[in-house]
Amino acid sequence: MTRPKPVAMACPALDGNEKKYVLECLDSGWISSIGRFVDLFEAAFARYCECNHAVSCSSGTSALHLALAALDVGPEDEVIVPALTYVATANAVRYCGARPVFIDSEPRTMTLDPRLLEECITPRTKGIIPVHLFGHPADMDPINSIARRHGLFVVEDAAEAHGALYRGRKAGSLADAATFSFYGNKIVTTGEGGMVTTPSATSCQKLRTLRGQGVDPERRYWFPVIGYNYRMTNVAAAIGLAQLERIDHFLEARLRLATSYNARLSPLEEFLSLPSEQPWAKHAFWSYTVILRDTARFERDDLMEGLDHDGIETRPVFYPMHRLPPYLDENAHYPVAEGLAVRGISLPMHVLLTEEDVSYVTDRIRYWCEHLNGRPRRARLALSSQ
């Protein structure tokens, strides 16, 4: 079966006020990091996250770095990070000269397992970064409780979780700080961009200082500390504000698509484990990620290869951090993270996806699961795809 139009993993919806706001930037000449849309976007994002303060920046990675720098993370420190995450989480710890200490995941949510935290804490531990992976929040209450008991900070990595809820509270309001990404495939995008949210006015001011090269806000061209050029442009903020105006629509569309995926893939649960949503959570469905079951008699990559042949873009789950060259530890073993990484597949998920697209994707998944199951490993695409 062929299909003339490929099904993309992600595609931004830019049919709100994005063009209008960007043209205002161009017409006014305010295209750099000063302009009304920066202030408007920060204020609106703080309100949306039900948090006191929001500081925009150039990327989700710079947001993580700023948050850790504002919390005075340094070379003598350790920060606990999930083994299963995007590499930026660990990299930001290294940017501060500190050491990321990896921890395994909870299998249902794929997020940091709080039950393992105590054994990871040492006298050098300074904080914890739970990651709301793929849009499902980490179990924050036990994480925060353990952190308080040991005098540690907590920073939410909410890069993939705009609008997710934990016990009725928004991601971004659950810890000492939270960081977001607005990359082009995120629920809200600015092309490239990030945000740090915090309940603390003191932290907010420190974040703003560090973001702008460390400049003294009361004394032009005076730099009392070393900072970074991590500012967001007015143009990017204009796009972000227009996106944020429609976030409820985006989240509703993603939920509808996830519900459709669930209904169409549930007959294949002998092969695939579908995304779970814990009773205390509301999943934002940045990604719809399925896990190939151990009982399936074929390889995850063969299924992805078949879908690619049919014009369907997919992604594997991230490599565990301890398997990447900068963090390689051949003696480390994080069984849940390793299993999810080997068997996970993220399917197309974006608000421009149609029910016809979902039907096509799931029909092809059904075909490949049935035709690959139990066959010897070989050139799978020689199989008929009729």
DRENKE-557416 format. One record per residue (C-alpha): y, x, z; residue number from 1. Coordinates in steps of 0.5 Angstrom, whole numbers. Example, Ala and Ser with C-alpha at 12.3 -4.5 7.8 and 13.67 -1.06 7.14 Angstrom:
! residues 2
+-------+-------+-------+-----+
:    c2 :    c1 :    c3 : pos :
+-------+-------+-------+-----+
:    -9 :    25 :    16 :   1 :
:    -2 :    27 :    14 :   2 :
+-------+-------+-------+-----+
! end
This chain:
! residues 386
+-------+-------+-------+-----+
:    c2 :    c1 :    c3 : pos :
+-------+-------+-------+-----+
:     0 :     0 :     0 :   1 :
:     7 :     3 :    -2 :   2 :
:    14 :     0 :     1 :   3 :
:    20 :     2 :    -3 :   4 :
:    24 :     3 :     3 :   5 :
:    22 :     7 :     8 :   6 :
:    23 :     5 :    16 :   7 :
:    27 :    10 :    20 :   8 :
:    26 :    12 :    27 :   9 :
:    33 :    11 :    28 :  10 :
:    40 :     8 :    25 :  11 :
:    46 :     7 :    28 :  12 :
:    50 :     0 :    28 :  13 :
:    57 :     1 :    26 :  14 :
:    59 :    -6 :    24 :  15 :
:    64 :    -7 :    30 :  16 :
:    71 :    -4 :    31 :  17 :
:    69 :     3 :    30 :  18 :
:    72 :     3 :    23 :  19 :
:    79 :     0 :    26 :  20 :
:    79 :     4 :    32 :  21 :
:    78 :    11 :    28 :  22 :
:    83 :     9 :    23 :  23 :
:    88 :     8 :    29 :  24 :
:    86 :    15 :    31 :  25 :
:    88 :    18 :    24 :  26 :
:    94 :    14 :    23 :  27 :
:    97 :    16 :    29 :  28 :
:    95 :    23 :    28 :  29 :
:    91 :    23 :    35 :  30 :
:    85 :    26 :    33 :  31 :
:    83 :    31 :    38 :  32 :
:    82 :    31 :    46 :  33 :
:    88 :    27 :    48 :  34 :
:    89 :    20 :    46 :  35 :
:    88 :    13 :    49 :  36 :
:    81 :    12 :    46 :  37 :
:    79 :    17 :    51 :  38 :
:    82 :    14 :    57 :  39 :
:    80 :     7 :    55 :  40 :
:    72 :     9 :    53 :  41 :
:    72 :    13 :    60 :  42 :
:    74 :     7 :    64 :  43 :
:    70 :     2 :    60 :  44 :
:    64 :     6 :    61 :  45 :
:    65 :     7 :    69 :  46 :
:    66 :    -1 :    69 :  47 :
:    60 :    -2 :    65 :  48 :
:    55 :     3 :    70 :  49 :
:    58 :    -1 :    76 :  50 :
:    61 :     6 :    78 :  51 :
:    67 :     9 :    80 :  52 :
:    69 :    14 :    75 :  53 :
:    67 :    17 :    68 :  54 :
:    68 :    23 :    65 :  55 :
:    67 :    24 :    58 :  56 :
:    65 :    30 :    54 :  57 :
:    62 :    33 :    48 :  58 :
:    55 :    32 :    49 :  59 :
:    49 :    30 :    53 :  60 :
:    47 :    37 :    54 :  61 :
:    55 :    39 :    56 :  62 :
:    54 :    33 :    61 :  63 :
:    48 :    36 :    65 :  64 :
:    52 :    42 :    65 :  65 :
:    58 :    40 :    68 :  66 :
:    55 :    35 :    73 :  67 :
:    51 :    41 :    75 :  68 :
:    57 :    46 :    75 :  69 :
:    61 :    41 :    79 :  70 :
:    55 :    41 :    84 :  71 :
:    56 :    49 :    85 :  72 :
:    49 :    50 :    82 :  73 :
:    48 :    58 :    82 :  74 :
:    43 :    63 :    81 :  75 :
:    40 :    63 :    88 :  76 :
:    38 :    56 :    87 :  77 :
:    32 :    51 :    84 :  78 :
:    33 :    45 :    81 :  79 :
:    27 :    40 :    81 :  80 :
:    26 :    37 :    73 :  81 :
:    20 :    33 :    70 :  82 :
:    16 :    37 :    66 :  83 :
:    16 :    32 :    61 :  84 :
:    23 :    31 :    58 :  85 :
:    28 :    33 :    53 :  86 :
:    29 :    41 :    53 :  87 :
:    36 :    40 :    55 :  88 :
:    35 :    38 :    62 :  89 :
:    32 :    44 :    64 :  90 :
:    37 :    48 :    59 :  91 :
:    42 :    46 :    63 :  92 :
:    39 :    48 :    70 :  93 :
:    39 :    55 :    66 :  94 :
:    46 :    55 :    64 :  95 :
:    48 :    55 :    71 :  96 :
:    43 :    61 :    73 :  97 :
:    39 :    57 :    77 :  98 :
:    31 :    56 :    76 :  99 :
:    28 :    49 :    74 : 100 :
:    22 :    47 :    78 : 101 :
:    17 :    43 :    74 : 102 :
:    14 :    36 :    77 : 103 :
:     9 :    32 :    74 : 104 :
:    10 :    25 :    71 : 105 :
:     8 :    18 :    74 : 106 :
:     3 :    15 :    68 : 107 :
:     6 :     8 :    67 : 108 :
:    13 :    10 :    67 : 109 :
:    13 :    17 :    64 : 110 :
:    18 :    19 :    69 : 111 :
:    18 :    24 :    75 : 112 :
:    13 :    22 :    80 : 113 :
:    16 :    21 :    87 : 114 :
:    10 :    22 :    91 : 115 :
:     9 :    30 :    88 : 116 :
:    17 :    31 :    90 : 117 :
:    15 :    34 :    97 : 118 :
:    11 :    40 :    95 : 119 :
:    16 :    42 :    90 : 120 :
:    21 :    43 :    95 : 121 :
:    23 :    50 :    98 : 122 :
:    28 :    53 :   102 : 123 :
:    32 :    55 :    95 : 124 :
:    32 :    48 :    92 : 125 :
:    38 :    45 :    91 : 126 :
:    37 :    38 :    87 : 127 :
:    33 :    34 :    83 : 128 :
:    34 :    31 :    76 : 129 :
:    30 :    25 :    75 : 130 :
:    30 :    23 :    68 : 131 :
:    30 :    16 :    65 : 132 :
:    25 :    17 :    60 : 133 :
:    25 :    13 :    53 : 134 :
:    30 :     8 :    57 : 135 :
:    25 :     6 :    63 : 136 :
:    29 :     8 :    70 : 137 :
:    25 :    13 :    75 : 138 :
:    23 :    10 :    81 : 139 :
:    30 :    12 :    85 : 140 :
:    29 :     9 :    92 : 141 :
:    24 :    14 :    94 : 142 :
:    27 :    20 :    90 : 143 :
:    34 :    19 :    94 : 144 :
:    31 :    18 :   100 : 145 :
:    27 :    25 :   100 : 146 :
:    33 :    28 :    97 : 147 :
:    37 :    26 :   103 : 148 :
:    32 :    28 :   108 : 149 :
:    32 :    35 :   105 : 150 :
:    40 :    35 :   104 : 151 :
:    39 :    35 :    96 : 152 :
:    43 :    32 :    91 : 153 :
:    41 :    28 :    85 : 154 :
:    43 :    27 :    78 : 155 :
:    40 :    22 :    74 : 156 :
:    39 :    24 :    67 : 157 :
:    40 :    17 :    63 : 158 :
:    41 :    20 :    56 : 159 :
:    36 :    15 :    54 : 160 :
:    38 :     9 :    59 : 161 :
:    44 :     6 :    57 : 162 :
:    44 :    -1 :    60 : 163 :
:    37 :     0 :    64 : 164 :
:    37 :    -3 :    71 : 165 :
:    33 :    -1 :    77 : 166 :
:    33 :    -6 :    82 : 167 :
:    39 :   -10 :    79 : 168 :
:    43 :    -4 :    79 : 169 :
:    45 :     0 :    73 : 170 :
:    43 :     7 :    71 : 171 :
:    49 :    11 :    72 : 172 :
:    50 :     8 :    79 : 173 :
:    44 :    11 :    83 : 174 :
:    45 :    18 :    85 : 175 :
:    51 :    23 :    86 : 176 :
:    52 :    23 :    79 : 177 :
:    49 :    21 :    72 : 178 :
:    49 :    24 :    65 : 179 :
:    49 :    20 :    58 : 180 :
:    48 :    22 :    51 : 181 :
:    52 :    19 :    45 : 182 :
:    48 :    22 :    40 : 183 :
:    47 :    19 :    33 : 184 :
:    40 :    16 :    35 : 185 :
:    42 :    13 :    42 : 186 :
:    43 :     6 :    44 : 187 :
:    51 :     7 :    44 : 188 :
:    53 :    13 :    40 : 189 :
:    59 :    17 :    38 : 190 :
:    56 :    21 :    33 : 191 :
:    56 :    27 :    39 : 192 :
:    58 :    26 :    46 : 193 :
:    57 :    25 :    53 : 194 :
:    59 :    22 :    59 : 195 :
:    58 :    24 :    67 : 196 :
:    59 :    18 :    72 : 197 :
:    60 :    19 :    79 : 198 :
:    62 :    15 :    85 : 199 :
:    66 :    21 :    88 : 200 :
:    73 :    22 :    86 : 201 :
:    73 :    29 :    88 : 202 :
:    67 :    30 :    84 : 203 :
:    71 :    27 :    78 : 204 :
:    77 :    31 :    79 : 205 :
:    72 :    38 :    79 : 206 :
:    69 :    35 :    73 : 207 :
:    75 :    34 :    69 : 208 :
:    78 :    41 :    71 : 209 :
:    71 :    44 :    69 : 210 :
:    71 :    40 :    62 : 211 :
:    78 :    43 :    60 : 212 :
:    77 :    50 :    61 : 213 :
:    78 :    50 :    68 : 214 :
:    86 :    49 :    67 : 215 :
:    90 :    47 :    73 : 216 :
:    92 :    39 :    72 : 217 :
:    99 :    41 :    75 : 218 :
:   100 :    48 :    72 : 219 :
:   100 :    48 :    65 : 220 :
:    96 :    54 :    62 : 221 :
:    94 :    56 :    69 : 222 :
:    86 :    57 :    70 : 223 :
:    84 :    58 :    77 : 224 :
:    77 :    57 :    75 : 225 :
:    72 :    59 :    69 : 226 :
:    71 :    52 :    65 : 227 :
:    68 :    50 :    59 : 228 :
:    71 :    47 :    52 : 229 :
:    67 :    41 :    53 : 230 :
:    72 :    35 :    51 : 231 :
:    71 :    29 :    47 : 232 :
:    75 :    28 :    42 : 233 :
:    79 :    21 :    41 : 234 :
:    76 :    20 :    35 : 235 :
:    69 :    20 :    38 : 236 :
:    72 :    16 :    44 : 237 :
:    74 :    11 :    39 : 238 :
:    67 :    10 :    36 : 239 :
:    64 :    10 :    43 : 240 :
:    69 :     4 :    45 : 241 :
:    67 :     0 :    39 : 242 :
:    60 :     1 :    41 : 243 :
:    60 :    -1 :    48 : 244 :
:    64 :    -7 :    46 : 245 :
:    57 :    -9 :    43 : 246 :
:    52 :    -6 :    48 : 247 :
:    49 :   -13 :    51 : 248 :
:    48 :   -15 :    43 : 249 :
:    44 :    -8 :    42 : 250 :
:    40 :    -9 :    48 : 251 :
:    38 :   -16 :    47 : 252 :
:    36 :   -14 :    40 : 253 :
:    32 :    -8 :    42 : 254 :
:    28 :   -13 :    47 : 255 :
:    27 :   -17 :    42 : 256 :
:    24 :   -12 :    38 : 257 :
:    20 :    -9 :    44 : 258 :
:    17 :   -16 :    45 : 259 :
:    15 :   -17 :    38 : 260 :
:    12 :   -10 :    38 : 261 :
:     8 :   -12 :    44 : 262 :
:     5 :   -19 :    41 : 263 :
:     3 :   -15 :    34 : 264 :
:     0 :    -9 :    38 : 265 :
:    -3 :   -13 :    44 : 266 :
:   -10 :   -14 :    39 : 267 :
:   -10 :    -6 :    39 : 268 :
:   -10 :    -4 :    46 : 269 :
:   -17 :    -1 :    45 : 270 :
:   -14 :     4 :    42 : 271 :
:    -6 :     4 :    44 : 272 :
:    -3 :     3 :    51 : 273 :
:     3 :     0 :    50 : 274 :
:    10 :     1 :    54 : 275 :
:    10 :    -2 :    61 : 276 :
:    16 :    -5 :    65 : 277 :
:    15 :    -4 :    73 : 278 :
:    17 :   -10 :    77 : 279 :
:    23 :    -7 :    79 : 280 :
:    26 :    -4 :    73 : 281 :
:    29 :    -7 :    66 : 282 :
:    27 :    -2 :    60 : 283 :
:    33 :    -1 :    56 : 284 :
:    28 :     1 :    50 : 285 :
:    31 :     7 :    47 : 286 :
:    25 :     8 :    44 : 287 :
:    18 :     4 :    44 : 288 :
:    13 :     9 :    45 : 289 :
:     5 :     8 :    45 : 290 :
:     0 :    12 :    48 : 291 :
:    -7 :    13 :    44 : 292 :
:   -12 :    12 :    49 : 293 :
:   -18 :    17 :    51 : 294 :
:   -23 :    12 :    48 : 295 :
:   -20 :    12 :    41 : 296 :
:   -24 :    17 :    37 : 297 :
:   -19 :    20 :    32 : 298 :
:   -13 :    24 :    33 : 299 :
:    -5 :    22 :    35 : 300 :
:    -3 :    27 :    29 : 301 :
:    -8 :    23 :    24 : 302 :
:    -5 :    17 :    26 : 303 :
:     2 :    19 :    25 : 304 :
:     0 :    23 :    18 : 305 :
:    -2 :    16 :    16 : 306 :
:     4 :    12 :    18 : 307 :
:     8 :    18 :    15 : 308 :
:     4 :    17 :     8 : 309 :
:     6 :     9 :     9 : 310 :
:    14 :    11 :     9 : 311 :
:    14 :    10 :    17 : 312 :
:    18 :    15 :    21 : 313 :
:    15 :    17 :    28 : 314 :
:    16 :    22 :    33 : 315 :
:    11 :    25 :    38 : 316 :
:    13 :    25 :    45 : 317 :
:    16 :    32 :    48 : 318 :
:    13 :    38 :    49 : 319 :
:    12 :    39 :    56 : 320 :
:    17 :    44 :    59 : 321 :
:    12 :    49 :    61 : 322 :
:     9 :    50 :    54 : 323 :
:    15 :    52 :    51 : 324 :
:    17 :    59 :    50 : 325 :
:    23 :    60 :    54 : 326 :
:    19 :    56 :    60 : 327 :
:    12 :    58 :    58 : 328 :
:     7 :    58 :    64 : 329 :
:     0 :    59 :    62 : 330 :
:    -2 :    58 :    69 : 331 :
:     1 :    51 :    70 : 332 :
:    -2 :    45 :    69 : 333 :
:     1 :    38 :    69 : 334 :
:    -4 :    33 :    67 : 335 :
:     0 :    27 :    66 : 336 :
:     5 :    30 :    62 : 337 :
:     0 :    34 :    58 : 338 :
:    -4 :    28 :    56 : 339 :
:     2 :    24 :    55 : 340 :
:     5 :    29 :    50 : 341 :
:    -1 :    30 :    46 : 342 :
:    -3 :    22 :    46 : 343 :
:     4 :    19 :    45 : 344 :
:     8 :    16 :    39 : 345 :
:    15 :    14 :    39 : 346 :
:    15 :     8 :    33 : 347 :
:    22 :     6 :    30 : 348 :
:    27 :     3 :    34 : 349 :
:    34 :     1 :    33 : 350 :
:    38 :    -6 :    32 : 351 :
:    38 :    -6 :    24 : 352 :
:    30 :    -6 :    24 : 353 :
:    28 :   -13 :    22 : 354 :
:    22 :   -17 :    24 : 355 :
:    19 :   -16 :    17 : 356 :
:    20 :    -8 :    19 : 357 :
:    16 :    -9 :    25 : 358 :
:    11 :   -13 :    22 : 359 :
:    10 :    -8 :    16 : 360 :
:     9 :    -2 :    22 : 361 :
:     4 :    -6 :    26 : 362 :
:     0 :    -8 :    20 : 363 :
:     0 :     0 :    18 : 364 :
:    -2 :     2 :    25 : 365 :
:    -8 :    -3 :    25 : 366 :
:   -10 :    -1 :    19 : 367 :
:   -10 :     7 :    21 : 368 :
:   -13 :     5 :    27 : 369 :
:   -19 :     2 :    24 : 370 :
:   -20 :     6 :    19 : 371 :
:   -19 :    13 :    23 : 372 :
:   -23 :    11 :    29 : 373 :
:   -30 :    15 :    29 : 374 :
:   -29 :    19 :    22 : 375 :
:   -30 :    26 :    22 : 376 :
:   -23 :    30 :    22 : 377 :
:   -21 :    32 :    15 : 378 :
:   -16 :    30 :     9 : 379 :
:   -15 :    23 :    12 : 380 :
:   -10 :    21 :     7 : 381 :
:   -16 :    21 :     2 : 382 :
:   -18 :    14 :     5 : 383 :
:   -16 :     8 :     1 : 384 :
:    -9 :     5 :     4 : 385 :
:   -10 :    -2 :     1 : 386 :
+-------+-------+-------+-----+
! end
